[in-house]
Amino acid sequence: MNKLYPNANAALADIVRDGQIIAVGGFGLCGIPEALIAALRDSGVQQLTAISNNAGVDGFGLGQLLETRQIKKMISSYVGENKEFERQYLAGELELEFTPQGTLAEKLRAGGAGIPAFFTRTGYGTLVAEGKEVREFGGVPHIMENALVADVSLVKAWKADKAGNLVYRRTARNFNPNVATAGRITVAEAEIIVEIGELDPDEVHTPGIFVHRLVHNPHPEKRIEQRTTRPAR
């Protein structure tokens, strides 16, 4: 089955709507689905809840959707690189559900695995635990965290075949596998597209059964959040 669409706008055209929960892969600007985020912006959908480790930077990544006020709520673990995010949050214009990074990854993994909730020690005794069920295991208190399932997941792969089997590259894998499995509909963009049967099954990170649509983006920009260099001598 060929899941390849001509472009990102066509892949999202009939599946994104106002008020949806959208999960987006990536860590900082590493491994983000650049073309799909831009297409989501261009779609004009509003009142989105976005699940992502962070919110990109001003003017790039999910930062683009913050500038256009398309996101009403973020479920994230880090937001420190985006001044517009900070401004909207402090002004009461943006809802925020802060989630410890490992807990966020597990909430997505659990959602993809059909596990409705789990218990973790992380966050107990902090603001993270407010309003959540607490149980003791081995004499240690744990808080219950609900799994996350998205209406639409957007992920970035390095290589894919036309059946949607995905291969990620190095640290760009990050949250992408968990985001891919947690989506009711998952759309992936990949730099390299090959024919079905060309991928070694042992190198596939996300099986095509989890991917519904595919977009070719051979030349992503791949911006760097902060470039640190050694002083010239």
Summary of the structure (lengths in Angstrom):
residues: 233
radius of gyration: 18.1
end to end distance: 56.4
largest distance: 57.7
contacts: 775
relative contact order: 0.19
helix: 26%
strand: 30%
